Amino acid sequence: MVNAALGRNPLQYDDPYSEKIVTIERFILDKQKGYPGATGTLTNILYDIALASKIIASRTTRAGLVEILGSTGRENVQGETVQKLDEYADSILFKLNDHTGRVAVMASEEHPDILAIPEQYETGPYVLLYDPLDGSSNIDVNVSIGTIFAIYRRKSASGRGTLEDCLQRGRDLVAAGYVIYGASTMLVYSTGQGVHGFTLDPSVGEFFLSHPNIRFPAKPKYYSTNQGYERYWTEGVRRYTEWLQGRDGGNTSFSLRYIGSMVADFHRNLLTGGVFYYPADAKDGTLSSGKLRLVYECAPMAFLAEQAGGTASDGANRVLDLQPESLHQRIPFFVGNQELVEKAEEFIAQFG
């Protein structure tokens, strides 16, 4: 059926395959063909994550109608209040991957230690790390939230996976991505062959390729940060912010856009150009190590950024080169268009 107003089929998505409709399953399988020795294991993990995101999206879109809003009454390892939807998303991701024989070990931002595969199931060659619901403090006010995932090859030879399997540098990632639950649900991922986005059509329950080969636009528009903490930042970060605003030597003024859900802020800047940063602060009297988690949030987003022509830094070092020391290690984080991230490093190197 052709939409008379648009003059085209409503299921006809803009993609490099012209008139073809490309589902996420077809796309992943087509990419697999480029690796003659591929076993299909990674392909199946990616599709299981897509399935998990459909299930989570079915709850986020009905959050005001089902008993899923609000707090569970407990705190996670980060000292943050766990929302009911946090717990639900965490459970779905684990249960879809614990019995497949594809994963050696998992780790989630919601748990203090690694998540072992149950003894009754076989283990596989990959490691799955995830933040089940980024920006969960926004759930009850209907603001965009997301899921972040990272996939590595295991380092241990066999058996149950280990902590060492989970503490790998971002440059060793096999795949990473995120799902954003907003006006529409989108899954964005990379296996090192560019960044591709898929939009969920809820009427048929399938992801379709909608944003192939995403690249940061050459002319960025926005900067995204919580300026409510500006008084606690170092001089270098404050001067960098002034530069972005067109002061302190800046000749271009960027607009501030900040949602408070890192997935949503990153997603907007990926499509429109810009930089997101959450620097270290001294609001507790001493300079922090940052807020965002290296293995669950920063490394996978850095991987996507570099695949899209951008970069990510902790203010001095490339994030993909950082060796994690613990599962819940936090770092300062700057990610987006390469020239904007490098400018942040310049200010921090000069002023601290």
Secondary structure, DSSP 8 states (H G I E B T S, - for coil): --BTTTTB-TT----TTTT---BHHHHHHHHHTT-TT--SHHHHHHHHHHHHHHHHHHHHTTTTTTTT-SEEEEE-TTS-EEEHHHHHHHHHHHHTTSSSSSEEEEEETTSSS-EE--TTS---SEEEEEEEEETGGGGGGT--EEEEEEEEE--SSSSS--HHHH---GGG-SEEEEEEESSSEEEEEESSS--EEEEEETTTTEEEEEE-S----SS--EEE--GGGGGGS-HHHHHHHHHHTT-TT-SS--EE---S-HHHHHHHHHHH-EEEEE----TTSS----SEEIIIIIHHHHHHHHHTT-EEESSSSBGGG----STT-EE-EEEESHHHHHHHHHHHHHH-
